[in-house]
Amino acid sequence: MIYIIAVLLIIVTFLITRLFYVERGVESITKQLIDINENKRDKKLTIGLLSKRIEALAEEINRIIQVKKQSKANKIKSENDLRQTIANMSHDLRTPLTSIIGYIQFLKLDNISEDEKKEYLDIAEQRAKSLECLLNDFYELSLIESLDYELYLQKININKILQEVMLSKYADFMNRDIRVNIEIPKENIYIVAEEKSLERVIENLLSNTVKYAKDTVDICLKIENNMVLLRISNIDKDLTLDDAKHIFDRFYMADKTRSDKGTGLGLAIVKGLVQKMNGDITADIIDKTLNIYCKFQIIKS
C-alpha cells in the first residue's frame, strides 16, 4: 500500500511539475506575442519545452509570423513599385508633352515661314504619336496584369507564328544590316497559347532586338525538358547583369536607351502575356550576349 501511494505521489508530482512548465511556456508565448504585436517587433517566438504539442504550436505561430512579415515586405515592395511606375510614367509623358507644347508655341510666332511651320507640325505629330504609343502600351499592360484578364488558350502551331512574324520583321532587320540566324525544327511544334498574344510576344521580342542588336541575331526554337523553348540572342556590349535582371520591369531601360527608341513597356507586356499563357520567360547575359528564353507547355501531336 505504501508502495502504491509512493508511486502515485511521484506521478502526481511529475504531472504537477509538467503542468507548471506547460503553463509557464504558454505564459511565455502569450507575453512574446503581446510584445511582438504592441511594439511591432520583428522576431520569432523562442521556447523550449518538454511538450511536443506546445513546441509544434510555437512553430506554427512562427510560420504565421513569417508569412505576415513576407506579406508586409511584399506590400512595401508593391507600393514602391507603384510609386516608381507613376514617377517613370510621369517622366515619359512629360517629355513628348513638353515638346508638343513647345512646337505649338513656335507655330504661333509671326516671323516663321511656311516650311518651318510644316517642320514644326511634323515634329509635334511625331511626339504626339509617341505619346499615344506610351498610353496604349500602359493601358494594355494594366489590362494584362489585372486578375480578371483571361486569354483563350488553345493548341497553336508556334513554328507557323514565328515564321510569319519573322517575315513581317525581315525588312526591319535588313534596314539595319542585321544578320539573322534561324534554327527552327522541320516538324511542327504545338503549344498551349493564344494566337494574337503569342504574335504580340514574338513581335515585341523581335522589335526589341531590331532596336538594340549590333550585327547578328540568333533565333532558336526547340523542345527541351518536355517544354518548348524559344531563345532569342543578340550581342549588346553595353548591357550589364543588372540590366538582364530588370529587363522585364515596367519602364525599365538602360540609361543609354532612354530616348525615342521605346516606352520601356514592351518587354513588361511580353512577360505578362507569357505568364498568362502559363509559360515562363527569363533573361541572362553571357559573353556580352543578351539571351531571352521563353518556355511554353508542349502539346504532343
N, C-alpha and C positions, 0 to 999 in steps of 0.2 A: 504493500500500500504506500509506504514511504517512497519507494522507488518510482511508483506511478506519479505521485504528487511532485516529486523532484523533476521528472520528465516534463510534466505539464507546466511547471514553473519555468523551466528552460524554454519551452515552446512559447509560452506567453511572453516571457522576457524578449525572446527573439522577435516575435510579432510586434510587440510594442516598440522595440528599437527600430525595426524596419519601417513601421508606420511613422515614427518620428522623423527618420531620414527622408521618407517619401514626402511628408508634409513640408519639411524644410526645402526639399527640391522644388515642390510646387510653389512654395512661397518665393523661392529664388527666381523661378521662371516668371512669376507674376511681377516681381519688382523690376526685373530686367525689361519686361515688355512695357511696363509703365514708363521706365526711364527712356526706352527707345522711342515711344510714341510722344511723350511730353517734351523731350529735349531734342527730338529729331536726330538721334544718334545713328550713325552708320556702322552698326556692328551686329554680330550674331549672338545667339544665346550660348552661354558656356555652362555646362552642367556635368556632373559626374555622379552617377547613381548605381545602385545595385539593381534597380528596377529597369528591366529592358523596355517595358512599355512606356515609362516616363522618358527614357532616352529616345525611344522612337518618336514620341510626341514632340520632344525638343528638336529632333532632326527635321520633322515635318514643318514645324514652325519656322525653322531656319530656312527651309526651302521657300516658304511663303515670303519671308523677309527678302530673300534673294530675288524672287520674282517681282516683288514690289520695287526693289532697288533698280532692277533692269527696266521695269516699266517707267520709272521716273527718269532714268537715263535716256530711254527712247523718246519720252515726251520732250525732254530738253533738246535732244538732237533734232526732233521734228520741228520744234519751234525755231531753232537756229536755222534749219534748212529753209523754213518758210520765210524767215526774215532775209536770208541771203538771196532767195529766189526773188522776193519783192525788190530787193536792192538791185540785183542784176537786171531784172526786167525794167525797172525804172531807168537804169543807165542806158539799156539798149533802146528803150522807147525815146528817151530824151535826145539821143544823138541824131537820128533822122528827123525827129520833130523839130529840133532847133535849126537844122539845116534847111528844112522846108520853109520855116518861118523867115529865115534869113533871105532866102531867094525870093520869097514873095515880097519882102520889103524892097529888095533890089528892083523888082518889076514895077514898083510904084514910083521909082525915080523918073524924072522928066528927061534926063540927059542920056538915056541909053538907047541904042539902036535896035532895030527890029531883029537883027541877028543875035544880039545879046539877049533880048527878050526870049527868043526861041531857045537859046542855050540854057538860060536860067529855068525856063519851063521844063525842058528835058531833064535837067538835074533834079528839080523838085519832084518830077514824076517818078524818077528812079528811086529817090528817097522814100516817096510815098509807097511805092511797090515793096521796098524792103521792110517798111513798117507794117504793111499788110501781111507780108510773109511771116514776120515775127508773131503777129497777133494770131494768125491762122495756126501756126505751129504750137503756140502756147495753148490755144483753145483745144487743139487735137490732143495734146499731151494731158491736159486736165481731164478730158473725156476718158482717155485710156487708163489713167490712174484712178478713176472713180471705181468704187467697189461694184456698182451695178452695171458696169460696161462689160458686155459679153460678146464674144466672137462666134460665128457659125463655123465650127470646126468640122472638117471633113477630110476625105482622102485626096491629097494633092500630089501631082507629079512635080517634084521640085526641079528635076532636070529641065523640064519644059519652061517653068517660070524663070529659072536662072538664065537660060539661053535667050529668052525673049527680052528680059531686062538688059542683058549684056548687049544685044543688038541695038537697043534704044540708046545705049550709052557709048556705042562704038565711036561715033563722030567726036564726042567729048574727049575721049582718050586720044584719038588721032590729033585733034587740035592742040593738045599739049605734048605731043610726041612721047606718049607713054606706051611702052610695050606691055601687052597683057599676055601672060602665060596661063592657059586654062587647062585644068585637069578634071574632066567630067567622065564618069563611067558610061559605057555604051548602053548598059541596061538601065531601064527606068527605075528611079527610086521614088517611093511614095512615103509621104509623111502625114502626120496629123496637123492641119493648119487651116487657115482661111486664105483664100486665093488673093484677095485685094491686100490683106495685111502682110502676107508673105512678099508680094510685089513691092510694097512700101518698104519693108525691111531691107530687101536686096537693093532697091533703088537708093535708099538713104546711105547704105554702106558704100555703094559704088560712087555716089555723088561725093561723099566724104573723101574717098580715095582719089577721085579726079582732082579735087581741090588741093590736096596736100602731098600726093605721091611725087617722088623726084623723077624717076625714069621708068621703073618696072613695077608691075603689079602681078602678084601670083594669086590665082583663084583656084581652090581645090574643093571638090565635093566628093565625099567618100563615106563608107559605112565603117564605124569604129565602135567597138564595145556595144553592139546592138543599138547604136544610136546613129543618126545621120549627122555628119559633121560638115559644115561649110566654113572653110577658112579663107580669109582674105588678108593678104600680106603686102606691105609696101615699105620701102626704105624711107625713114624720116629721121635724119640725124639730129634734129632739134628737140625731139620728144624725149622725155625722161620716164623713169619707172613710176614716178608720181603721176605723170600725165596718164599713163596706162591705167593706174588705179582709179582715177577720177573721170576717165574719158566718157562714161555714160551718165555722169551727173548733169542735172539740168543747168543750162547756161555755161557749162564748163568749156573753156577754150584756153589753150596755152597762150601766153602773153603775145606771142608773135602773130597769133591768128585773130586777135580781137579787132577785126576790120570788117569790111563788107563781104567777107567770104562766107558768112553764115550767121545763124541766130544762136548757135550753141545748144539747140534743142533737137537736132536731127538724130543724134545717137541716143538721146534720152527716149525719144519716140520709139526707136528701134528696140531698146531694152524693154520698154513697156509692152510692145506688141509681141516680142518673143516670149515673154513671161506669160502673157495672156494665152498664148498658144502652147503653154506647158513646156516650153523649151528653156534653154539656158544660153547666156551669152557672156563671154569673158574676153579679156584682152591682156596681152603681155608684150614686152619689148625684148627682143633677143638680137644682139649684134646690130643695134640701130634699126632693126626691122620691127615695125608695128604689126602684130598679128591679132586679128579679131576672129574669135571662134563662136559659131552659132551651132547649137545642138538641138535636134528635134527628135521626137518619137517616130520610129520607123514603123511602117505598115508592111508586113510581109505580103508580097504579091502571090 
